[in-house]
Amino acid sequence: MISLTNQLADKIIQEQELIIGPVAWEEAEKVTGLRIDIVKHEASIEGNTKEVLERLVAQYEKLFGAASREVCRDAVRPLLSQVPQDEIPAVLK
């Protein structure tokens, strides 16, 4: 079973993919601490969850601006209540 924190990364990437297409996975591959399996459409966080998620959101924001941050927030909102608060980056709250 996929960990809840990996689900957060997956949801963010999948929502971005709906908007920008496969490039969402290519951009996610550039994020330090995130291992991407493009074939399976899965992301695995390696290291500090909070920092990796912050870098993922920042990667999309750098390319597409503040609107992409909102897409990320909306994508993970249903899961946030299940994640320890100290693992949720401020950009997703």
NUKE-878334 format. One record per residue: residue number from 1; x, z, y of N, C-alpha, C, O, CB in turn; chain. Coordinates in pm, 1 decimal. Each point is the difference from the previous one (the first is absolute). Glycine has a CB too. Layout:
BEGIN
  seq      n.xx      n.zz      n.yy     ca.xx     ca.zz     ca.yy      c.xx      c.zz      c.yy      o.xx      o.zz      o.yy     cb.xx     cb.zz     cb.yy  mol
  NUM         X         Z         Y         X         Z         Y         X         Z         Y         X         Z         Y         X         Z         Y    A
...
This chain:
BEGIN
  seq      n.xx      n.zz      n.yy     ca.xx     ca.zz     ca.yy      c.xx      c.zz      c.yy      o.xx      o.zz      o.yy     cb.xx     cb.zz     cb.yy  mol
    1      83.8       0.0    -119.4     -83.8       0.0     119.4      88.1       0.0     125.5     104.2      65.5       3.9    -287.6      57.1    -129.4    A
    2     141.2    -194.8     224.6      74.9      -9.8     124.6     -18.1     127.9      80.2    -111.3      50.6      14.2      84.3    -301.3     -12.2    A
    3     138.7     302.6      50.7      -9.3     123.1      79.2     -79.7     -25.7     127.3     -10.6    -113.0      47.7     231.3     192.5    -140.3    A
    4    -275.0      26.4     144.7     -81.5     -11.3     120.6      80.4     -54.5     118.3     -50.7     -80.3      78.3     -89.0     270.5    -160.9    A
    5     264.2    -146.6      95.0      80.9     -49.7     111.7      32.1    -148.1     -16.3       4.5     -73.6      98.5      93.0     302.1     -70.5    A
    6     -75.1    -272.6    -151.6      20.4    -143.2     -21.1    -128.2     -76.9      29.8       5.0    -113.4      47.8     169.8     162.7    -222.0    A
    7    -289.2      11.9     146.3    -128.0     -63.4      32.9     -12.8     -21.7     150.7     -54.4    -101.1      44.3     -50.1     208.5    -246.2    A
    8     155.4     -11.4     280.9      -4.6     -17.0     145.9      76.8    -124.9      40.4     -49.4     -81.3      78.2      30.7     330.4     -46.5    A
    9     138.6    -264.4     -84.5      80.8    -117.4      32.0     -70.4    -127.0     -46.6      -5.3     -98.3      73.8     215.2     236.1     -91.9    A
   10    -263.6    -136.6    -103.1     -71.4    -116.8     -52.4    -116.0     -38.8      90.4     -16.8    -117.2      33.9      81.6     183.7    -265.8    A
   11    -144.7      32.6     270.9    -117.0     -28.7      84.7      40.5     -60.7     134.2     -63.5     -93.5      48.7     -57.8     282.2    -159.3    A
   12     227.2    -134.4     169.3      47.7     -53.7     127.8      40.1    -145.7     -16.6     -40.3     -85.3      79.0     119.4     313.9      -8.7    A
   13      -0.6    -257.0    -172.1      48.1    -136.6     -20.9    -116.6     -93.2     -31.7      -5.6    -111.5      51.8     226.4     200.7    -133.7    A
   14    -313.1     -45.4      -1.8    -114.5     -83.3     -36.1     -87.5     -32.6     120.7     -47.4    -112.8      13.8      51.7     214.6    -241.1    A
   15     -25.8      -3.5     314.8     -79.1     -26.1     120.9      71.8     -97.9      92.3     -62.2     -88.9      58.3     -38.4     318.1     -75.8    A
   16     231.3    -212.1      30.2      76.7     -93.4      82.4      -5.6    -139.7     -61.5      -5.7     -99.8      71.8     158.5     286.9       4.4    A
   17    -151.0    -193.8    -209.1      -5.3    -128.6     -68.8    -130.0     -74.1      30.0      -0.6    -122.7       9.4     145.8     216.9    -190.0    A
   18    -254.6     -21.0     195.6    -127.3     -63.5      33.6       7.1     -71.5     134.2     -71.6     -97.4      23.2     -47.5     272.5    -155.2    A
   19     205.5    -126.6     219.9      11.1     -55.6     134.5     110.1    -105.6       9.1     -20.4    -107.4      56.5     -63.2     324.3      34.7    A
   20     200.4    -185.2    -147.3     115.2     -88.6      20.0      44.1     -72.8    -126.7      94.4     -79.0       2.9     -23.1     231.1     177.5    A
   21    -139.3    -125.6    -290.7      32.4     -69.6    -123.5     120.1      58.6     -72.4      35.8     115.8      22.0    -130.8    -318.4      79.2    A
   22     157.7     122.6    -188.1     110.1      46.6     -84.5     120.2      53.2      78.4      80.9      75.2     -54.2    -156.0    -240.1    -113.1    A
   23      86.7     126.9     292.2     111.2      50.0      81.0      -3.1     152.9      10.5     102.6      62.1      27.8    -103.8    -277.5     102.0    A
   24    -114.4     275.4    -151.7     -10.9     147.0       3.6      91.2      62.5    -104.3      63.9     101.7      26.8    -301.3    -119.2      53.8    A
   25     244.3     -42.1    -199.5      86.0      52.2    -106.6     146.0     -25.3      33.0      85.6      84.0     -27.7    -267.4    -122.6    -140.8    A
   26     210.9     -77.8     228.2     138.1     -31.5      38.5      49.9      98.7     105.8     115.1      43.5      -4.9    -155.0    -287.3     -47.7    A
   27     -44.9     278.2     146.3      38.1      96.6     103.1      19.6     138.5     -60.2      91.3      72.5      39.5    -217.0    -205.9     131.6    A
   28      41.5     170.2    -265.7      12.3     130.7     -65.6     132.3      10.7     -75.7      57.2     108.6     -10.0    -307.7     -96.1     -10.6    A
   29     298.8    -123.8     -32.2     127.6       1.4     -72.3     116.7      38.4      90.6     103.2      46.4     -48.5    -193.7    -221.4    -104.5    A
   30      75.5     156.7     281.2     106.2      30.9      96.1       9.2     149.5      32.1      96.2      43.8      63.1    -128.0    -271.2      32.9    A
   31     -66.5     304.8    -138.5      -7.2     142.0      33.3      89.0      81.3     -94.4     -17.6      -2.1    -121.8    -217.3     -29.2     209.1    A
   32     329.6     102.1     -28.7      88.8      87.3     -77.3     -80.6     111.3     -66.5     -80.5      66.6      65.0     271.5    -117.8      92.0    A
   33    -168.9      70.6    -285.8     -69.8     105.1     -73.1    -127.7     -46.8     -66.4     -72.3      79.5     -60.1     168.8      79.6     218.1    A
   34    -124.4    -288.5    -147.4    -120.9     -54.3     -60.9      40.5    -108.2     -98.5      63.4     -98.6      37.2    -201.6     150.6     169.1    A
   35     101.3     -33.0    -331.7      28.6    -100.1    -102.3    -128.4     -78.7     -22.6    -105.8      57.6     -25.4     286.0      87.1     -85.9    A
   36    -170.0    -274.5     120.7    -116.7     -87.5      -8.0       6.6     -85.6    -125.6     103.8     -58.1     -31.7    -120.2      54.7     282.2    A
   37     -95.2      -3.6    -321.2     -16.1     -94.2    -110.1    -106.7     -98.8      45.4    -119.9      25.8     -10.9     186.9     145.6    -170.9    A
   38     -20.5    -285.6     233.1     -93.7     -97.8      56.1     -92.5     -55.5    -107.7    -117.9     -23.9      26.1     286.8     -35.3     149.3    A
   39    -117.2      38.7    -295.0     -80.8     -54.9    -108.5    -118.9      91.1     -31.5    -112.9     -46.8     -14.8     317.8     -64.4     -79.2    A
   40    -178.2     241.5      83.8    -106.0      96.8     -31.0     -74.5      47.5     124.1    -102.0      68.1     -11.0     235.3       3.8    -185.0    A
   41     -83.5    -107.2     313.3     -56.9      49.9     125.9      -1.4     151.9       1.9    -103.0      62.7      24.5     -38.0    -268.7      -5.9    A
   42     258.8     264.4     -45.4      14.4     145.0       0.4     120.8      41.6      81.6     102.4     -68.2       3.4    -211.5      80.0    -227.5    A
   43      94.1     101.3     289.1     109.7      58.6      77.2      30.7     137.9     -56.8     -90.4      73.4     -40.0      23.9    -202.4     249.1    A
   44     194.6     163.2    -212.2      43.2     132.4     -43.9      87.8      60.0     108.1      96.8     -61.4      44.7    -108.8      -5.5    -288.9    A
   45     -23.0     186.7     285.1      77.9      69.1     102.1     113.1      75.1     -67.7     -20.1      73.4     -96.7    -181.8     -51.8     247.5    A
   46     321.2     -41.9     -97.4     118.6      69.0     -50.5      58.9      78.7     116.2      43.6     -57.9      99.5       2.9    -121.8    -276.6    A
   47     -45.7     310.0     164.0      51.5      83.4     107.8    -112.0      73.3      71.6    -104.1      29.3     -58.8     294.6    -186.6      86.2    A
   48    -168.4     186.5      99.8     -93.4      76.8      80.7    -124.6     -83.7      30.7       6.5     -97.1      75.3     185.6     227.9      24.5    A
   49    -303.0     -92.9    -157.8    -125.3     -73.9      13.1     -37.8     -24.3     145.4     -31.5    -112.0      40.1     -42.3     210.6    -255.2    A
   50      77.6       7.8     292.1     -41.1      -8.0     140.4      84.9    -102.0      76.0     -53.7     -82.1      74.4     -20.5     322.2     -83.5    A
   51     205.4    -235.3      -9.0      89.5     -91.3      70.6     -19.7    -144.8     -44.9       2.4     -91.8      82.0     162.3     278.5     -58.7    A
   52    -183.9    -206.5    -152.1     -19.0    -136.1     -51.7    -130.1     -58.9      53.0      -3.0    -116.1      40.6     132.9     174.6    -248.3    A
   53    -237.2      19.6     207.8    -127.2     -49.2      53.9      12.0     -29.6     149.7     -56.5     -97.9      48.7     -67.8     230.2    -223.4    A
   54     197.3     -48.3     247.0      21.9     -25.9     143.0      73.3    -132.7      20.1     -35.2     -78.7      87.8      42.1     327.0     -43.4    A
   55      95.2    -272.0    -126.7      75.2    -126.0      11.4     -86.9    -120.2     -35.2      12.3    -105.7      61.9     198.2     229.1    -117.7    A
   56    -298.2    -108.0     -43.0     -90.1    -108.5     -38.9     -93.7     -35.9     114.9     -14.3    -117.3      34.5      26.6     192.6    -274.0    A
   57     -75.6      24.9     298.3     -88.6     -24.6     114.2      78.5     -62.1     114.9     -47.6     -93.9      63.8     -98.8     287.2    -132.7    A
   58     265.3    -142.1      95.7      83.4     -51.9     108.5      38.9    -145.4     -23.8       9.4     -78.0      94.7      77.2     308.6     -55.3    A
   59     -64.2    -267.3    -164.7      37.2    -138.2     -32.4    -111.2     -96.0      41.4      26.4    -103.8      60.5     114.5     185.2    -253.0    A
   60    -264.6     -46.6     160.0    -112.8     -85.2      38.6     -23.6       4.6     150.5     -30.9    -101.6      62.3     -72.5     139.7    -286.9    A
   61     118.1      80.1     281.5     -23.1      15.1     143.5     101.9     -80.3      81.0     -33.1     -57.0     104.0     -62.8     285.5    -145.5    A
   62     218.0    -232.0      -6.6     105.8     -74.7      68.4     -37.6    -148.4       9.5      26.3     -65.6     100.7     146.7     231.1    -184.4    A
   63    -234.0    -216.1     -21.3     -35.9    -141.6      -2.8    -133.0     -30.9      67.1     -14.2    -101.8      67.7     142.8      85.2    -275.9    A
   64    -225.4     104.8     189.0    -136.9     -33.2      38.8     -64.1      95.5      99.8    -117.7     -15.1      32.6      97.8     -85.8    -252.8    A
   65      95.0     198.3     268.8     -49.6      87.2     105.0     -87.6     114.6     -48.0     -14.5      25.9    -119.4      26.7    -220.3     264.5    A
   66     -69.5     261.5     -46.6     -76.4     122.4     -25.6    -121.2     -22.3     -90.4     -40.6      91.1     -72.1     116.0      -9.5     293.3    A
   67    -132.6    -200.1    -218.3    -116.6     -26.8     -84.7      33.8      17.2    -147.4     -84.5      42.2     -78.8      -2.3    -200.6     251.3    A
   68     209.8     125.8    -209.7      38.0      14.9    -140.4       6.0     147.5     -39.5     -25.5      33.7    -115.6     155.2    -248.7     128.9    A
   69     -96.3     303.2      81.2       0.2     143.4     -28.1    -142.1      46.7     -32.6     -20.0      81.3     -90.3     219.5     -48.5     243.5    A
   70    -296.5     -83.7     -80.3    -139.4      35.8     -25.1     -45.8     -49.1    -136.9     -74.9      69.1     -69.1      30.7     -77.6     315.3    A
   71      88.6    -109.9    -285.2     -32.6     -52.6    -133.0      56.0      93.3    -106.7     -66.8      28.8     -99.3      66.9    -266.1     187.6    A
   72     122.5     284.4     -67.6      62.4      92.9     -94.7     -79.3     130.1      -9.3     -24.7      50.6    -109.5     249.0    -151.0     160.2    A
   73    -263.3     153.4      63.1     -78.0     125.2       1.5    -132.0     -17.0     -74.2     -37.9      83.5     -82.0     142.9     -21.1     301.2    A
   74    -174.0    -171.6    -189.1    -129.1     -25.0     -64.5      15.2     -15.6    -150.7     -86.4      42.9     -76.5       5.8    -152.2     286.0    A
   75     191.1      47.5    -252.2      22.1     -25.4    -142.2      13.2     129.3     -79.5     -49.8       9.5    -112.2     161.0    -223.8     172.4    A
   76     -44.8     313.1      -2.8      26.8     123.8     -75.1     -99.0     112.8      27.1       2.2     101.9     -69.0     234.5    -166.3      73.6    A
   77    -321.6      47.7      93.1     -93.4     107.7      37.7     -75.1      60.8    -119.2     -11.1     122.4      -6.8     -14.4    -236.1     226.0    A
   78     -26.8      33.4    -314.0     -73.2      60.0    -112.2      87.2      86.4     -91.8     -52.8      83.8     -73.1     -98.8    -279.0      83.4    A
   79     281.9     176.7      -7.8      89.6      74.0     -89.0      63.1     123.2      64.4      49.0      88.3     -70.5      -3.6    -302.5     -42.1    A
   80     -46.1     220.9     244.7      75.5     104.4      69.3     -40.2     142.5     -35.5      84.3      89.7      -0.6     -58.6    -250.7     181.8    A
   81    -152.0     182.4    -210.3     -44.0     136.3     -31.6      61.4      50.7    -131.1      -0.5     120.2     -26.5    -213.9    -165.9     148.8    A
   82     266.7     -45.7    -203.4      57.8      37.5    -128.5     151.9      19.1       6.0      62.1      38.9     -98.9    -247.6    -162.9     -10.2    A
   83     244.4      96.5     225.3     145.1       5.3      16.0      38.0     124.9      78.5     -64.1      31.6     100.2      78.7    -283.7    -107.8    A
   84      89.2     323.8     -36.6      45.2     116.3      77.6      33.9     -41.0     143.9      66.9    -101.0      21.8      22.6     207.6    -233.1    A
   85    -135.1     -29.3     307.7      17.6     -33.0     141.3     146.1     -22.9      37.5      29.8     -82.7      86.1    -233.3     215.6     -37.8    A
   86     294.3     -60.3    -112.1     140.7     -15.5      35.4      60.4    -131.3     -50.2     113.5     -32.8      34.7     -95.0     280.1     -39.4    A
   87     -92.6    -322.2     -76.2      47.7    -128.7     -49.3     -59.5    -117.7      77.7      35.3    -115.3     -24.6      -8.5     219.0    -200.4    A
   88    -116.7     -74.1     318.3     -65.5    -106.2      76.8      70.9     -16.0     134.4       5.7      94.6      78.5    -228.0     -47.2    -191.9    A
   89     276.1    -166.1     140.4      65.4     -20.3     129.8    -102.3       1.4     113.2    -116.5     -35.1     -18.9     296.8     -99.1     -93.4    A
   90    -135.1     174.8     228.1     -87.7       8.1     118.1     -65.7    -134.4      31.4    -113.1      -3.1      48.4     258.4     185.6      41.9    A
   91     -76.5    -292.6    -116.8     -54.9    -132.7      33.1    -123.1     -32.1     -82.8     -75.2     -91.1      34.7     303.9      15.0      26.8    A
   92    -251.0     149.3    -170.6    -116.9     -26.3     -84.5    -113.5      99.9      19.1    -106.4     -14.4     -60.2     261.1     -85.6    -102.6    A
   93    -132.3     200.9     246.3    -102.8     102.6      21.8     -97.8     -41.1     106.9     -92.8      74.8      30.7     254.3      98.3    -100.0    A
